[in-house]
């Protein structure tokens, strides 16, 4: 506190003595972060220099919780496990400048409230869903022979998992001034183009299917003693539900993104130290404008709430993703 008081007094006296107005002061560490002037009533007024970088680089890391939304997995018998969304990247941002003139009509650039950024990064997300033992009935189903029947489908141990890795190119408009001398806020609105690098899907579980034919009173079903089933009619007992699962991933995905938080500079005013580094902590919401997967063909058992030999998390008319996340950025002021 004594050092700070001495610095304040020194700045006030020096300013009054040499100029009696604000001047940029030079010291070994660069520009002084605080200046002062004494008005006509002999009051000492302190003012901080506005240090907002015109150009900056950011090193980013993010963590989030993804929610893969698909109409096929909205039924109550599906249970979602909390997934993980990780992101890493680097971006460049330019802070728009306002041109003003001082008393001597010298043009001065001052930072505006807006900035534009673009970057490059890698993101990874994974989520899994499962269902407890479940049974459904399809009445008046027409089999491959054209006969009407009532089909019973029973599922056991069904679990699906999706893992996706993307190359990301974010573009955003920033509202705020990331100050190097004080804590400040920001709000970003942006889009992100993502190119699929790798996509993995895995499924496990079994199903049993049988058909009752009212016209003849006959029930057809598979066997549980390794004699197989009736493949031409789709009847099996304890058969793998994911022998050759069908799904189609989109190679390109467009996201919308909203984020906001605070900037904390590493500068130390009491030591007159101006740092080139700022740490940013914020919250983020991302949502896919374009689906991460494409529509696939209808299954053999149409109108079934669960699709055998297809990814239910990615199938149907496609899936979209909503991510709630946290971001940490280390900003370097160029």
N, C-alpha and C positions, 0 to 999 in steps of 0.2 A: 504493500500500500504506500510506503514512504517513497519507493522508487517511482511509482506511478504518479504520486503527487508532485514529485520533483520534475518529472518529465512534462507534466501539464503546465507547471509554472514556467519552466524553461521555454516551452513552445509559445506560451502566451507572451512572455516578455520579448522573446526574439522576434515574434511576428509584429508586435507593436513597435519595437525599436527600429527594425529595418524596413518595414513596408507599411505597417498599420492596415494590412489587408492580407487575404490568403495568398500564400506563395507555396510552391512545391519545394520542399526542403530535401536536400541530399544528405545521405549518411552512408556509412560503410556498407550497410545491408540493403541499400536501395532507398526508395521513397519512404518518408515517414508515414505511418498509418493514421496518425491523428494530427490535426492542426488546430490552432485557436486564434481568436482575435478579441480584442478588447473594444467594446462599443463606447459610445459617448458617456454612458453611465458607469464606466469602469467595470463592467461585468465581463468576466472571461467566458467565452463561448467556445465549446469544443465541437469539432466536426471531423468525421471520419472520411478518408478518401474513398471514393467509390471504385473499388477494384473488381471489375467484372471482366473475365477473359474474353477476348474477341474470338479466339480459336482455342479449342481444347480437345484432348483425347480422353476417352473413358475406357477403363478396363472393368468388365461387368461380370457379375455372377448372380444367378437367380435360382430360387427354389419355389416350387408351387405344387398345388394339388389339382390334377387334371380330372375332368368329368367327361367321359366319352358318352355322347348322347346318341342313342339309336332307338328307333321305334320298337325294334324286336326285343329289347331288354328293359322296357318300361313296365312290364308285367310285375305283379307283386311277388311272384316266386323267384325272381332274380335278386341276388344280393351283390352289392358292389363293395369291393375292398378299396381302401384309400390308396390311390396311386401316387406316383412321384413324377414331377416335371423339373428337370435341371436345365440350366442354360448358361453358356459362357460366351463372351464375345468382346469385341473392341469396336468403338465407334468414334467418329469425328463430328464435332458440332461447331457451327459458326453462329455467333451472336450478332444479330443485325444491329447496325449502328445508326444513330441519329446525328445529323450534321447541324451544329449550332455555331454561333459566333460570340466571342467574348467582347469586352468593352473596346478592344482595339481592332475589332472586326477580323480577328484571326479565326479561321475555321477550326472547330474542335469536334472530335468524334466522341459521342457518348453512347453507351449501350442502351438499346431499346429493351422492351419487355419480351421480345420474341427471338427465338433461335431455331435453326434448322439442323437436324442431325441425320447421319447415315452410318450404317455399320455393317459388320460381318460377324457371324457367330455360329455356334453349334448348339442344338437343343435336343434333349432326349426326354421322352415321356413313356411311362408304362402304367398299365392298369389291368386289373383282373376282376372277373365276375364269376359267380357260381350260383347254383341252385340246389336246394334240397330235393329229395326224391319227389317227383312230380308225375302226375298222370293226366292225360287229356283224351277226350273222345271226339272223333270226327264222324258225325252222322251223315248218311246218304253220300258216302264217298264212292266215286267211280274208279274202279281199279283198271289196270292195263288191259284186261279182257273186256271192259265195258260193263261189268256187273256192279250193281249197287251193293254196298256193304257198310257196316258200322265199324270203324277202325279204332282200336284202343292202343294208345302209345304211352309207355311208361319209361321214365328216365331216371338214371341213378349215377351219382357222383359226377355230375356235369360241372366242368370248370373251364373257363376261357381266359387267356392272357394275351395282351397286345403290347408290343414294344416297338417304338418308332424313333428314328434318329433323323434330324433334318439339318441342312445347311440354311442358315437364315440371313436375310438381307433386310434389316429394319430401316424404315424412313419415318421420321417423326418431327412434329412441330412442338417446340418447347415454349411454355409460358412461364416466365420468371427470370430472375437475374442471379446466377450462381456466384455470390460474392466471395472474395478471398479474405474479407476482414470481418464478416459477421454471418450468423446463421440465417439462411434464407430458404424459401419454399419454391417448389416447382410443380408444374402440371404438364404432362405430355399427352398428345393425341397423335397416333401414328398407325401405320400399316406395316405388315411384315410379309415378305415373300419367302416361302420355305420350299426347298427342293429336297425330296426324299432321298436320303442316303442309304438307309436300310430299314426294313420292316419285317417284324417277326410276329407270327401268330401261333399259338399252341392251344390245343384243346384236349380234354380227357373226359371219360365217362362212357356209359353204355346205355342202350335203349332196347326195349322189347316191344314188338308190334304184333298185333293179331287182328284178324278181320272176321266179323260175324255177318253171314249172308242170310237175311231174313227169308228170301225166296226159297231156300233149301234147308234152312235151320242148321247150316254147317258153320263151324268155326275153324279157320285156318290159322296156323301159327308156326313159329320156328321150333327148334329143339334145343335143349340145354345139355345134350350129351354128345356134342361135337358132330352131329349128323348134318349140321348146317340148317338153313331155313328154306324159305321159298322165295328166292331172289327175284323171280319174274313178277311177283306180286308185292315184294317189299316186306315180307314177314320174317322176322328174326327174333331170337331170344338172346339177351345179354350181348348184343353186338356193339362193337366200338362205334361211337357216334361221330368220330373224327378220323376216319380212315384216309380220306383225301379231301380235307375241308376246302371249300370254295370261298374265295374272297378276292377283291380287287382294290389295291391301294392307289390313291391318287399320287402321281409323281410331283405335282405342284399344288401347294396350298397357300391361300391368301388369308391373312389374319388381320383383325382390327385390335388395337391395343389402347388402353387408358392406364395412366400411371400418375402417381403423385407422391410427394414426400418432402424431405428436408435436405439441405446441403450444409455440411459442417466443415469449415475451413481449418487447416492446421496452423494458421497464422497465430502469433502470440502478440497481442497489442501491448501488453505491459513490458515486453522486451523489444518492441519495435521490430518484430520479425514477420516478414511477409512471405508466406509459403506458396509454392506453386501447386500444392496438392489440396484437393477438397474431397471429402468422403460424402457419398450420397446414400441415403437409406429411404426406401419407399415401398409402396404397395402397388400391385399391378393386376389388371384384368385383361386376359386375352380371349378372343373368340374367333373361330374360323368362319370367314365369309364363304369360303368354298369347302365342301366336305373332304374329309381325309380318306374316304373310300367311295367306291362307285357301286351302283346297283348290280346285283347278280340275278341269275335266273330263278324262277320259282321252283321250289322243291317238289319232289314227287307227292308228298303228303301236303297238298295245298290247304291253306287256312289253318295249319297247325301253328300254335303260338311259339313253339320251338322248332328250329330248322335243323334237321339232321344233315351232317356232312357239310355244313356251312358255318362260317364265323357269324354268330348272332350279334357280336359286338360291332362288326364291320359290314354286315350284310344288309339285306332289305334295299332301301333306296339310298343307303350311304349313312355315314356318321359324321357328326361335328364334335368339336371339343371346346370346352370352357375351362379356363385355367385361372385360379386365384393364387397369386404369388407374391413373394417378397423379393426385392432387388437390393443389391449392394453395388455401388459404383465407386471406383477410385478415379477421380478426375485430375488430369494433369493440364495445367494452364500453359499454353504455348506462348 
